[in-house]
Amino acid sequence: MSDNILNFSLADFFFNDSPSVLNPPSDFEEWMGHPAVQRGFSFYEQELLEAPRVSTRIRSNLDGKERRIINLTSYNYLGLSTHPEVIQAAKDALDKYGLGSSGAPLLSGTLDIHVELAQKLAEFKKKEDCLLFSSGLGANVGTIQGLLRKGDYMVVDEKIHKSIIDGGTLSGAKMLFFDHNSMDSLQMMLEKTKGKRTLVAVEGVYSMDGDLPRLPEILDLCDEYGAGSYVDEAHSTLMFGANGRGVAEHFGVEDRVGISFGTLSKSFGGVGGFVCGSKPIIRYLKGYASPWNFSCAPSPAVSGGLLKALEIATRDSSLRDKLWKNVTYLKNGLNRLGLDMGESESQVIPIIIGADGAKLMRFAAAMQTRGLFLQPVDFPAVPAHARRFRISVSSQLTQAEMDETLNIIEDVIVKGKE
């Protein structure tokens, strides 16, 4: 293995042939111990020493140094995580309720602040009801696992988030994948499930590519074949649509979406997840969504901050307008540099490097040393031929920070290719 160590990835060690389930595969340990692999993994789990603002400090795993960086990896798209009003609201809730809910929602963990947040989110999403979860992953896993059963079908875009796949696996439903954003492929899958209970799941913004689903056409096919629809708006809520309700609002099809999912850890700036739908289906999920039934209810302090975040993000469009202004500025600059941004239509902007993993890591180290925190995304998270960096644009970026970002990217990536 040592001769071609960089040709391996996590995908090669998924199946464990070790005699003990408590021991990883022996060749995995050999692979992980190689200096080149350790260097690659050193880019991850680096310590932030301040709040996840655009300008923050990290303790670099590359050299152990503390370094001030421009942070383009955070999902704090609107800066609400550190908004003074949000922080004060969280402090107020902390004083009133304490740190944790100290119970599962069904038994003793439901507080009035949870009820208020769920009601406000349902009103915001133009749905009858809402169910709060302690994590976004738990919300996706729990909702899918709670809805589907053995004998059902789940038809998903091939680029769907892993949490939805995990939910489908737990449910026992048969999963079918259609080619990304291909209506012909989706229709072929729906032909296979005709007459069966079927749920079609797509993302509002695809998190590694930044493009949008062809939602009106997808919903047309769902209607034609009698399939339910599930839209994961994790990266699109508070950013798309005239009122920030997401891509369903953006396309004018909100009333046609069966279940709308969202996270509270991205544009909202907190942590948690939620699903919105009809009152009967939310009531049903309370009986069968295990991550809701058997997890502690969300922190009341965070819930207080989230209520204020929702208020700030929806009282006017200023933060959203600033975000899109920054997206345009950065994309124009990256276009001038001749970089491959795929089909991005959102605040998620990939810079696709290609198949050379060593080059990807070399670029990442050079940019971090220059003060730009832009994480490498390697196979199997993305296809091996399309390794990349992924920019998460924030409304809080200044023009000076964006210019510095473009200068570093030009020096490291553009000139590094020459």
C-alpha positions as CSV (number, residue, x, y, z in Angstrom):
1,M,0.0,0.0,0.0
2,S,2.8,2.4,0.8
3,D,3.7,2.8,-2.9
4,N,0.3,4.1,-3.8
5,I,-1.0,5.4,-0.5
6,L,-2.7,8.5,-2.0
7,N,-4.8,6.3,-4.3
8,F,-6.8,5.1,-1.3
9,S,-9.6,7.0,0.5
10,L,-12.2,6.3,3.3
11,A,-14.3,4.6,0.7
12,D,-11.9,1.7,0.6
13,F,-12.2,0.8,4.3
14,F,-16.0,0.9,4.8
15,F,-16.2,-2.9,5.1
16,N,-14.3,-4.1,8.2
17,D,-12.8,-7.6,8.0
18,S,-11.2,-7.4,11.4
19,P,-12.0,-10.4,13.7
20,S,-13.2,-8.0,16.3
21,V,-15.9,-5.3,15.7
22,L,-14.0,-3.1,18.1
23,N,-10.9,-3.0,15.9
24,P,-10.7,-1.1,12.6
25,P,-9.2,-2.9,9.6
26,S,-5.5,-3.4,9.8
27,D,-4.9,-1.8,6.4
28,F,-6.9,1.3,7.6
29,E,-4.5,1.8,10.5
30,E,-1.6,1.5,8.1
31,W,-3.2,4.0,5.8
32,M,-4.0,6.5,8.5
33,G,-0.5,6.3,9.9
34,H,1.1,7.3,6.7
35,P,2.5,10.9,6.9
36,A,0.9,12.0,3.7
37,V,-2.5,10.8,4.9
38,Q,-2.0,12.4,8.3
39,R,-1.2,15.6,6.5
40,G,-4.4,15.5,4.6
41,F,-6.5,14.9,7.7
42,S,-4.8,17.7,9.5
43,F,-6.9,20.2,7.6
44,Y,-10.0,19.0,9.5
45,E,-11.1,19.6,13.1
46,Q,-8.9,22.6,13.4
47,E,-9.7,24.7,16.5
48,L,-11.4,28.0,16.1
49,L,-10.4,30.3,19.0
50,E,-13.1,32.8,18.5
51,A,-16.7,33.0,17.3
52,P,-17.3,31.8,13.6
53,R,-17.2,35.3,12.2
54,V,-15.7,36.0,8.8
55,S,-12.6,37.3,10.5
56,T,-11.6,34.9,13.3
57,R,-8.6,33.0,14.7
58,I,-7.7,29.3,14.5
59,R,-5.0,27.1,16.0
60,S,-3.6,25.6,12.8
61,N,-3.1,21.8,12.7
62,L,-0.5,22.4,10.0
63,D,2.1,24.0,12.2
64,G,0.5,24.5,15.6
65,K,0.4,28.3,15.2
66,E,-2.4,30.6,16.0
67,R,-3.5,32.5,12.9
68,R,-6.0,35.1,12.0
69,I,-7.9,34.1,8.9
70,I,-10.7,35.0,6.6
71,N,-13.2,32.2,7.3
72,L,-15.0,31.0,4.2
73,T,-16.1,27.6,5.6
74,S,-18.8,28.7,8.0
75,Y,-22.5,28.3,7.4
76,N,-23.2,31.5,9.4
77,Y,-24.4,32.9,6.1
78,L,-26.2,36.0,7.6
79,G,-24.0,36.5,10.6
80,L,-26.9,35.8,13.0
81,S,-24.8,33.5,15.2
82,T,-23.0,36.6,16.5
83,H,-25.7,39.2,16.1
84,P,-25.9,41.3,19.3
85,E,-29.7,41.0,19.5
86,V,-29.5,37.2,19.1
87,I,-26.9,36.9,21.7
88,Q,-28.9,39.0,24.2
89,A,-32.0,36.9,23.5
90,A,-30.1,33.7,24.2
91,K,-28.8,35.2,27.4
92,D,-32.3,36.2,28.5
93,A,-33.6,32.7,27.8
94,L,-30.6,31.2,29.7
95,D,-31.5,33.3,32.8
96,K,-35.1,32.2,32.6
97,Y,-34.8,28.5,31.7
98,G,-31.3,27.4,32.4
99,L,-28.9,25.6,30.0
100,G,-30.8,22.5,28.9
101,S,-34.4,21.2,28.6
102,S,-33.6,18.2,30.9
103,G,-36.1,16.0,29.2
104,A,-37.4,14.5,25.9
105,P,-40.2,16.6,24.3
106,L,-42.9,14.0,24.8
107,L,-42.3,13.6,28.6
108,S,-41.0,16.8,30.2
109,G,-38.7,18.7,27.8
110,T,-41.3,20.8,26.0
111,L,-41.1,24.5,27.2
112,D,-43.3,27.4,26.1
113,I,-40.4,28.8,24.2
114,H,-40.3,25.6,22.1
115,V,-44.0,25.9,21.3
116,E,-43.5,29.5,20.3
117,L,-40.5,28.7,18.0
118,A,-42.4,25.9,16.3
119,Q,-45.5,28.0,15.8
120,K,-43.4,30.9,14.3
121,L,-41.5,28.5,12.0
122,A,-44.8,26.9,10.7
123,E,-46.2,30.4,10.1
124,F,-43.0,31.4,8.3
125,K,-43.0,28.3,6.1
126,K,-46.8,28.7,5.4
127,K,-47.4,25.2,6.8
128,E,-50.0,24.0,9.4
129,D,-47.5,22.7,11.9
130,C,-43.8,22.2,12.8
131,L,-41.7,19.7,14.7
132,L,-38.5,20.8,16.3
133,F,-35.4,18.5,16.6
134,S,-32.2,18.9,18.5
135,S,-30.1,18.5,15.3
136,G,-30.6,18.9,11.6
137,L,-29.3,15.4,11.0
138,G,-31.8,14.1,13.5
139,A,-34.6,15.9,11.8
140,N,-33.9,14.4,8.5
141,V,-33.2,10.9,9.8
142,G,-36.2,11.0,12.1
143,T,-38.7,12.3,9.7
144,I,-37.8,9.9,6.9
145,Q,-37.6,6.9,9.3
146,G,-40.9,8.0,10.8
147,L,-42.7,8.3,7.5
148,L,-41.6,5.3,5.5
149,R,-41.9,1.6,6.1
150,K,-40.7,-1.6,4.5
151,G,-42.5,-1.9,1.1
152,D,-42.5,1.9,0.6
153,Y,-40.2,3.6,-2.0
154,M,-37.9,6.6,-1.5
155,V,-36.7,8.2,-4.8
156,V,-33.9,10.7,-4.2
157,D,-31.5,12.8,-6.3
158,E,-28.1,11.1,-6.4
159,K,-26.6,14.1,-4.7
160,I,-29.0,14.1,-1.7
161,H,-27.5,14.6,1.8
162,K,-26.3,11.6,3.7
163,S,-28.8,12.1,6.5
164,I,-31.7,11.5,4.2
165,I,-30.1,8.3,2.9
166,D,-29.6,7.2,6.5
167,G,-33.2,7.9,7.3
168,G,-34.3,5.8,4.3
169,T,-32.0,3.0,5.4
170,L,-33.5,2.9,8.9
171,S,-37.0,3.0,7.5
172,G,-36.6,-0.2,5.6
173,A,-38.0,1.5,2.4
174,K,-36.4,0.7,-0.9
175,M,-34.3,3.6,-2.2
176,L,-33.9,4.5,-5.8
177,F,-31.5,7.2,-7.0
178,F,-32.1,9.4,-10.1
179,D,-29.4,11.3,-12.0
180,H,-28.8,14.7,-10.6
181,N,-31.6,17.1,-11.7
182,S,-32.6,14.8,-14.6
183,M,-36.3,14.7,-15.1
184,D,-36.0,11.8,-17.5
185,S,-34.2,9.8,-14.9
186,L,-36.7,10.8,-12.2
187,Q,-39.6,9.7,-14.4
188,M,-37.9,6.3,-15.0
189,M,-37.7,5.8,-11.2
190,L,-41.3,6.8,-10.7
191,E,-42.4,4.4,-13.4
192,K,-40.8,1.7,-11.3
193,T,-42.7,2.8,-8.2
194,K,-46.1,3.4,-9.9
195,G,-48.9,2.3,-7.6
196,K,-46.6,2.2,-4.5
197,R,-46.3,4.5,-1.6
198,T,-43.4,6.8,-2.7
199,L,-41.6,9.8,-1.4
200,V,-39.4,12.0,-3.6
201,A,-36.6,13.9,-1.8
202,V,-34.5,16.7,-3.1
203,E,-32.4,19.6,-1.7
204,G,-33.1,23.2,-2.0
205,V,-29.4,24.0,-2.5
206,Y,-27.1,21.1,-3.2
207,S,-24.4,21.5,-0.5
208,M,-21.3,20.5,-2.5
209,D,-22.3,22.1,-5.9
210,G,-24.4,25.1,-5.0
211,D,-27.1,24.5,-7.6
212,L,-30.8,24.3,-7.2
213,P,-33.4,21.6,-8.0
214,R,-35.7,21.8,-10.9
215,L,-38.4,22.0,-8.4
216,P,-41.5,22.9,-10.4
217,E,-40.8,20.0,-12.8
218,I,-40.1,17.6,-10.0
219,L,-43.4,18.5,-8.3
220,D,-45.2,18.0,-11.7
221,L,-43.9,14.5,-11.8
222,C,-44.8,13.9,-8.2
223,D,-48.3,15.0,-8.9
224,E,-48.5,12.8,-12.1
225,Y,-47.4,9.7,-10.2
226,G,-49.0,10.4,-6.9
227,A,-45.7,10.6,-5.0
228,G,-45.1,12.7,-1.9
229,S,-42.5,15.5,-1.9
230,Y,-39.8,16.3,0.6
231,V,-37.6,19.4,0.2
232,D,-34.4,19.8,2.3
233,E,-34.0,23.5,2.5
234,A,-31.0,23.4,4.8
235,H,-28.9,25.7,2.7
236,S,-31.7,27.8,1.2
237,T,-34.0,28.9,4.1
238,L,-33.7,32.6,4.9
239,M,-31.8,33.2,1.6
240,F,-34.1,32.4,-1.3
241,G,-37.5,33.8,-2.1
242,A,-38.9,37.3,-1.6
243,N,-39.4,36.6,2.1
244,G,-36.5,34.2,2.6
245,R,-38.7,31.1,2.9
246,G,-36.5,29.1,0.6
247,V,-36.4,27.7,-3.0
248,A,-40.1,26.7,-2.8
249,E,-41.0,30.3,-2.4
250,H,-38.4,31.2,-5.0
251,F,-40.1,29.0,-7.5
252,G,-43.6,29.9,-6.3
253,V,-44.5,26.3,-5.4
254,E,-44.7,26.4,-1.6
255,D,-48.3,25.1,-1.4
256,R,-47.2,22.0,-3.5
257,V,-44.4,20.8,-1.2
258,G,-45.5,18.1,1.2
259,I,-42.8,18.4,3.8
260,S,-40.3,21.3,4.1
261,F,-37.2,20.6,6.1
262,G,-34.8,23.1,7.5
263,T,-31.7,23.3,9.8
264,L,-31.3,25.9,12.5
265,S,-27.5,25.7,12.4
266,K,-26.8,27.4,9.2
267,S,-28.5,30.7,8.2
268,F,-30.3,30.8,11.6
269,G,-26.9,30.7,13.4
270,G,-27.9,28.2,16.1
271,V,-28.3,24.4,16.2
272,G,-31.2,22.1,15.6
273,G,-33.6,21.1,12.8
274,F,-37.3,21.3,12.0
275,V,-39.8,19.9,9.6
276,C,-43.1,21.7,8.5
277,G,-46.1,20.0,7.1
278,S,-49.8,19.3,7.7
279,K,-51.1,18.9,11.3
280,P,-51.9,15.2,10.8
281,I,-48.5,14.2,9.5
282,I,-46.7,16.2,12.3
283,R,-48.9,14.5,14.9
284,Y,-48.1,11.2,13.3
285,L,-44.3,11.9,13.3
286,K,-44.4,12.6,17.1
287,G,-45.2,8.9,17.5
288,Y,-42.6,7.4,15.2
289,A,-39.7,9.8,14.7
290,S,-37.2,8.3,17.2
291,P,-34.7,11.3,17.2
292,W,-37.6,13.5,18.5
293,N,-39.0,10.9,20.9
294,F,-35.8,9.9,22.5
295,S,-33.6,13.0,22.4
296,C,-33.5,15.8,24.9
297,A,-35.5,18.8,23.6
298,P,-33.5,21.7,22.1
299,S,-31.6,24.0,24.5
300,P,-34.0,26.8,25.6
301,A,-31.2,29.3,25.5
302,V,-30.5,28.5,21.8
303,S,-34.2,28.5,21.1
304,G,-34.5,32.0,22.5
305,G,-31.7,33.1,20.2
306,L,-33.3,31.4,17.3
307,L,-36.6,33.2,17.8
308,K,-34.7,36.5,17.6
309,A,-32.8,35.3,14.6
310,L,-36.0,34.6,12.7
311,E,-37.4,38.0,13.7
312,I,-34.2,39.8,12.5
313,A,-34.0,37.8,9.2
314,T,-37.6,38.5,8.3
315,R,-38.2,42.1,9.4
316,D,-36.5,43.3,6.3
317,S,-34.3,41.9,3.5
318,S,-31.1,43.8,4.3
319,L,-29.0,40.8,5.4
320,R,-30.2,38.7,2.5
321,D,-29.6,41.6,0.0
322,K,-26.0,42.0,1.3
323,L,-25.4,38.3,1.0
324,W,-26.4,38.3,-2.7
325,K,-24.4,41.4,-3.4
326,N,-21.3,39.5,-2.0
327,V,-22.1,36.4,-3.9
328,T,-22.2,38.4,-7.1
329,Y,-18.9,40.2,-6.3
330,L,-17.1,37.0,-5.5
331,K,-18.4,35.0,-8.5
332,N,-17.5,37.9,-10.9
333,G,-14.0,37.8,-9.4
334,L,-13.6,34.1,-9.7
335,N,-15.0,34.2,-13.2
336,R,-12.3,36.7,-14.2
337,L,-9.7,34.2,-12.8
338,G,-11.1,31.5,-15.0
339,L,-11.9,29.1,-12.2
340,D,-14.4,26.2,-12.5
341,M,-17.4,26.9,-10.3
342,G,-19.6,24.2,-11.7
343,E,-23.3,25.2,-11.9
344,S,-23.5,27.1,-8.7
345,E,-26.6,29.3,-8.3
346,S,-26.3,30.1,-4.7
347,Q,-24.1,31.3,-1.8
348,V,-22.3,27.9,-2.0
349,I,-19.5,28.2,-4.5
350,P,-17.3,25.3,-5.4
351,I,-13.8,25.8,-6.9
352,I,-13.3,22.5,-8.7
353,I,-9.6,21.5,-8.9
354,G,-9.9,18.0,-10.5
355,A,-8.5,14.6,-9.8
356,D,-5.2,15.6,-8.2
357,G,-5.7,15.1,-4.4
358,A,-2.1,16.1,-3.6
359,K,-2.5,19.4,-5.4
360,L,-5.8,20.0,-3.5
361,M,-4.0,19.6,-0.2
362,R,-1.0,21.7,-1.3
363,F,-3.3,24.5,-2.3
364,A,-5.2,24.3,1.0
365,A,-2.0,24.6,3.0
366,A,-0.7,27.5,1.0
367,M,-4.0,29.4,1.3
368,Q,-4.2,28.8,5.1
369,T,-0.7,30.0,5.6
370,R,-1.6,33.2,3.7
371,G,-4.6,33.7,6.0
372,L,-7.5,32.2,4.0
373,F,-9.4,29.4,5.7
374,L,-10.9,27.4,2.8
375,Q,-11.3,23.7,3.4
376,P,-10.5,21.0,0.8
377,V,-13.3,18.7,-0.1
378,D,-11.9,15.3,-1.1
379,F,-13.3,12.0,-2.4
380,P,-15.6,10.3,-1.4
381,A,-17.5,13.4,-0.3
382,V,-17.3,14.5,-3.9
383,P,-16.4,12.5,-7.1
384,A,-12.7,11.7,-7.4
385,H,-12.4,13.6,-10.6
386,A,-14.0,16.7,-9.1
387,R,-12.1,17.4,-5.9
388,R,-12.7,21.0,-4.8
389,F,-12.8,23.8,-2.4
390,R,-16.2,25.1,-1.2
391,I,-16.8,28.7,-0.5
392,S,-19.6,29.6,1.9
393,V,-20.4,33.3,1.3
394,S,-21.4,35.5,4.2
395,S,-23.3,38.7,4.3
396,Q,-20.6,39.9,6.7
397,L,-17.8,39.9,4.2
398,T,-16.3,43.3,3.4
399,Q,-15.1,44.2,0.0
400,A,-11.5,44.4,1.4
401,E,-11.9,40.8,2.7
402,M,-13.3,39.6,-0.7
403,D,-10.4,41.3,-2.6
404,E,-7.9,39.7,-0.3
405,T,-9.6,36.3,-0.8
406,L,-9.4,36.7,-4.6
407,N,-5.8,37.8,-4.4
408,I,-4.8,34.7,-2.4
409,I,-6.8,32.4,-4.6
410,E,-5.2,33.8,-7.7
411,D,-1.7,33.5,-6.3
412,V,-2.2,30.0,-5.0
413,I,-4.6,28.2,-7.3
414,V,-4.4,30.1,-10.6
415,K,-0.7,30.6,-10.6
416,G,-0.2,27.2,-8.9
417,K,-1.7,25.5,-12.0
418,E,0.7,27.3,-14.4
